[in-house]
Amino acid sequence: MFFIFLGLLSCVLSFQFLIVYCRALLAESAQVELSPTTISDFCLKEDEASGDDFARIVALARMCQETEEERSLRFVQIYYCLLTPILQLSVTLGPRLAKRVQHEKRACTHFAAVILEKRIARARQLLKDA
């Protein structure tokens, strides 16, 4: 019984750490303003980026050369996947929670767009140096 409790406790703490870590990553990327070129090239609306664009932006980022932020992108993907069923439940629970979850999904999309912009800039720099 103790081992079951210990296992559950470690799962809950790991889950909590994932949420805190992802929210810290999203807060850090929120400080980065996307360039007008990136916004227009990838059909993003600066203040209204849809959380539904996340999969498309991540797929584009995966096409670029992988960098050190690959792990953080995977963590944010897990966080985004956890938000999807919460959004479906929050529609019935209340509009305030649904609005908060939509905001988090938009933050995930912004995070992916920031990573994509960095990867494209790095690729352009490699092309320029070659």
C-alpha positions in Angstrom: 0.0 0.0 0.0 2.9 2.4 0.8 4.4 1.8 -2.6 1.2 2.6 -4.4 0.9 5.8 -2.4 4.5 6.6 -3.2 4.0 5.9 -6.9 0.9 8.1 -7.0 2.6 10.9 -5.1 5.6 10.8 -7.6 3.2 10.9 -10.5 1.3 13.9 -9.1 4.5 15.8 -8.3 5.9 15.0 -11.8 2.7 16.3 -13.4 2.9 19.4 -11.3 6.5 20.0 -12.3 5.6 19.6 -16.0 2.9 22.2 -15.6 5.1 24.7 -13.8 8.0 24.2 -16.2 5.8 24.6 -19.3 4.1 27.7 -17.9 7.6 29.2 -17.3 8.6 28.4 -20.9 5.4 30.1 -22.1 6.0 33.1 -20.0 9.6 33.4 -21.3 8.4 33.2 -24.9 5.7 35.7 -24.3 8.4 38.3 -23.8 9.6 37.7 -27.4 7.8 39.7 -30.1 7.5 37.9 -33.4 8.8 39.7 -36.5 6.2 41.0 -39.0 7.8 38.6 -41.6 7.1 35.6 -39.5 3.6 36.7 -38.7 2.8 37.2 -42.4 4.7 34.2 -43.7 2.9 31.7 -41.4 -0.5 33.4 -41.4 -0.5 34.3 -37.8 -2.5 37.1 -36.3 -0.3 38.8 -33.8 -2.8 39.2 -30.9 -5.3 36.6 -32.1 -3.1 33.6 -32.8 -5.4 30.6 -32.6 -4.4 27.7 -30.4 -5.5 25.5 -33.3 -2.5 26.7 -35.3 -0.1 24.9 -32.9 0.1 21.6 -34.8 0.9 23.4 -38.1 3.6 25.6 -36.5 5.2 22.6 -34.7 5.2 20.6 -38.0 7.0 23.5 -39.7 9.5 23.8 -36.8 10.2 20.1 -37.1 11.2 20.6 -40.7 14.0 22.9 -39.7 17.2 21.8 -38.1 16.8 20.6 -34.6 18.3 22.6 -31.8 18.7 22.6 -28.1 15.1 23.8 -27.6 13.7 20.5 -29.0 13.1 19.1 -25.5 11.2 22.2 -24.4 9.1 22.0 -27.5 8.2 18.4 -26.7 7.2 19.4 -23.1 5.0 22.2 -24.5 3.4 19.7 -26.9 2.5 17.4 -24.0 1.1 20.4 -22.1 -0.9 21.4 -25.2 -2.3 17.9 -25.5 -3.3 18.0 -21.8 -5.2 21.3 -22.5 -7.3 19.9 -25.3 -9.6 17.7 -23.1 -9.7 20.3 -20.4 -11.0 22.8 -23.0 -13.7 20.4 -24.0 -14.7 20.0 -20.3 -14.5 23.7 -19.6 -17.0 24.6 -22.2 -19.6 22.9 -20.0 -18.1 24.0 -16.7 -17.9 27.7 -17.4 -16.8 30.4 -19.9 -14.1 31.7 -17.6 -12.2 28.4 -17.5 -12.6 28.0 -21.2 -11.2 31.5 -21.9 -8.2 30.7 -19.7 -7.5 27.4 -21.5 -7.8 29.1 -24.9 -5.3 31.7 -23.7 -2.9 28.9 -22.7 -3.3 27.2 -26.1 -2.5 30.5 -27.8 0.6 30.9 -25.6 1.6 27.4 -26.8 1.2 28.5 -30.4 3.2 31.6 -29.8 6.0 29.5 -28.2 6.1 27.3 -31.2 6.2 30.3 -33.5 9.1 31.8 -31.5 11.1 28.5 -31.9 10.3 28.4 -35.6 11.5 31.9 -36.0 14.8 31.1 -34.3 15.3 28.0 -36.4 14.7 29.9 -39.6 17.0 32.7 -38.5 19.7 30.0 -37.7 19.2 28.4 -41.1 19.5 31.7 -42.9 22.7 32.5 -41.0 24.1 29.1 -42.0 23.3 29.8 -45.6 24.8 33.3 -45.4 28.0 31.9 -43.8 28.4 29.1 -46.5 
